[in-house]
Amino acid sequence: MSKEEKLQEEEINNVENEVKTEESQENPKTEPTAEELIQSEKDKYLRLFAEFENYKKRTTKERIELFKTAGQELMTTLLPILDDFDRGLSEIKKAKDKELLKGMNLINDKLKKTLEQKGLNIMKVEAGDQFDADLHEAITQIPAPSDNLKGKIIDVVEQGYQLGDKIIRYPKVVIGQ
C-alpha cells in the first residue's frame, strides 16, 4: 500500500469515527430504569382494569334491559286479545247474562293479574285529562262540547300499556278543539 492509500484510509476512518461520535451525542440510547418500567406496566394494568370494569358495567346494564323487555314481543301480541276481552265483557253486560259475565270476569281478571306480575301496566287515561303528545296518540279531533275540554281528552278509543317504564302501546284518544 502506498502512502497515499494509507492517508486516504486514515482519513476515511477519521470521518467515520466523527460521524459515530456525533450520532451517539445526538441520539443517546439510554435504557429505561426499572422504576420507569414498573410505572409503565402499572399504567397499562390500570388502564386495562378500568376498561374491563367499564365492560362489566355495560354488559350488566344491557342484560338488565334485556330482562326488563324480554317479553315485549309477547305482550304486544297479547294486547289485541285484552281489547277483545274488554269488548266482549261490555257486550255480555248488555245481554245481562250473569253467569257468563261472572266467568268472563274471572278469566279476564286472572289474565290481567298475570300480565301485571310480568310487568305490564295499563296507562291511566280518562276523559278530561290534559292531552300530552309524548304520552298519547291523537287519532282525531272533534269540536269540544264545552270550553273547558279544549285541548283535553274527550274519549279513550284504545288503552295504552307500559312494560316496566317503556310504553309499548300509546293510548289512542280523541281530543277537543
C-alpha positions in Angstrom: 0.0 0.0 0.0 1.3 3.4 -0.9 1.4 6.4 1.4 -1.5 8.0 -0.4 -3.7 5.0 0.1 -2.8 4.8 3.8 -3.6 8.5 4.1 -6.9 8.1 2.4 -7.8 5.1 4.6 -6.9 7.0 7.8 -9.0 10.0 6.6 -12.0 7.7 5.9 -11.6 6.1 9.4 -11.4 9.5 11.0 -14.6 10.7 9.2 -16.4 7.5 10.2 -15.4 7.9 13.8 -16.5 11.6 13.8 -19.9 10.6 12.4 -20.3 7.8 15.0 -19.4 10.2 17.8 -21.9 12.9 16.5 -24.6 10.3 16.3 -24.0 9.0 19.8 -24.1 12.5 21.1 -27.3 13.4 19.2 -29.2 10.2 20.0 -28.1 8.9 23.3 -29.6 5.5 23.7 -30.4 5.1 27.4 -32.1 2.1 28.8 -35.3 2.8 30.8 -34.7 2.3 34.5 -36.5 -0.4 36.5 -38.8 2.1 38.1 -39.8 3.5 34.8 -40.6 0.0 33.5 -42.6 -0.7 36.6 -44.5 2.5 36.3 -45.4 1.9 32.6 -46.6 -1.6 33.5 -48.7 -0.3 36.3 -50.2 2.3 34.0 -51.0 -0.4 31.4 -52.5 -2.6 34.2 -54.7 0.3 35.5 -56.0 1.1 32.0 -56.8 -2.5 31.3 -58.5 -2.9 34.6 -60.6 0.3 34.1 -61.6 -0.9 30.6 -62.6 -4.3 32.0 -64.7 -2.7 34.7 -66.5 -0.5 32.1 -67.2 -3.6 30.0 -68.7 -5.4 33.0 -70.9 -2.4 33.9 -72.1 -2.0 30.2 -72.9 -5.7 29.8 -74.7 -5.8 33.2 -76.8 -2.8 32.2 -77.6 -4.4 28.8 -78.6 -7.7 30.4 -80.9 -5.9 32.9 -82.5 -4.0 30.0 -82.9 -7.3 28.1 -84.6 -9.0 31.0 -86.9 -6.0 31.5 -88.1 -6.0 27.9 -87.7 -9.7 27.1 -91.4 -10.3 27.0 -92.2 -7.2 25.0 -93.0 -9.0 21.7 -95.3 -11.5 23.5 -97.0 -8.7 25.4 -97.5 -6.7 22.2 -99.2 -9.7 20.6 -101.5 -10.2 23.6 -102.8 -6.6 23.7 -105.4 -7.1 21.0 -106.7 -10.1 22.9 -107.1 -7.9 26.0 -109.0 -5.4 23.9 -111.3 -8.1 22.6 -111.9 -9.3 26.1 -112.9 -5.8 27.2 -115.3 -5.5 24.2 -116.7 -9.0 24.9 -117.3 -8.1 28.5 -119.2 -4.9 27.6 -121.4 -6.9 25.2 -122.1 -9.5 27.9 -123.1 -6.8 30.3 -125.6 -5.5 27.8 -127.1 -9.0 27.4 -127.3 -9.3 31.2 -126.2 -13.0 31.4 -124.9 -13.0 35.0 -123.3 -16.5 34.9 -121.4 -15.9 31.7 -120.4 -12.4 32.9 -119.1 -13.9 36.1 -116.9 -16.5 34.3 -115.6 -14.0 31.8 -114.7 -11.6 34.6 -112.8 -14.3 36.4 -110.8 -15.2 33.3 -110.2 -11.5 32.4 -109.0 -10.7 35.9 -106.7 -13.7 36.1 -105.1 -12.8 32.7 -104.6 -9.1 33.6 -103.1 -10.0 37.0 -100.7 -12.5 35.4 -99.6 -9.9 32.9 -99.2 -7.3 35.6 -96.9 -9.7 37.5 -94.8 -9.8 34.4 -94.5 -6.0 34.3 -97.4 -5.0 32.0 -99.4 -2.0 33.3 -102.4 -0.1 31.9 -101.7 3.6 31.4 -104.4 5.5 33.3 -106.1 7.9 30.9 -109.5 9.3 31.3 -111.8 11.8 29.6 -110.9 15.3 30.7 -107.2 14.7 31.2 -104.8 17.1 29.5 -103.5 15.8 26.1 -99.7 15.1 26.1 -98.3 14.2 22.7 -95.4 12.4 24.4 -97.9 10.0 26.2 -101.0 9.9 24.0 -101.7 9.2 20.3 -104.5 11.5 19.0 -106.5 9.7 16.3 -108.9 12.6 15.7 -110.0 16.0 16.9 -113.6 17.0 17.3 -115.2 20.2 18.4 -115.1 20.4 22.2 -118.6 20.1 23.8 -117.5 22.8 26.3 -114.8 25.3 26.6 -113.1 23.6 29.4 -112.5 20.5 27.2 -110.5 22.3 24.5 -107.1 20.6 24.2 -108.1 17.8 26.5 -109.0 14.2 26.0 -112.7 13.7 25.2 -112.7 9.9 24.7 -110.2 7.0 25.0 -110.6 4.7 22.0 -107.9 2.2 22.9 -106.0 1.7 26.2 -102.2 2.3 26.4 -99.8 -0.1 28.0 -96.4 0.1 29.6 -93.9 -2.7 30.1 -91.8 -1.6 33.1 -91.0 2.1 32.3 -91.3 1.7 28.5 -94.5 2.4 26.7 -95.3 -0.4 24.3 -98.6 0.9 23.1 -99.7 4.5 23.3 -103.3 5.2 24.3 -105.4 6.3 21.3 -107.5 9.2 22.2 -110.0 11.8 20.8 -109.2 15.4 21.7 -111.3 18.5 21.6 -110.6 21.6 19.5 
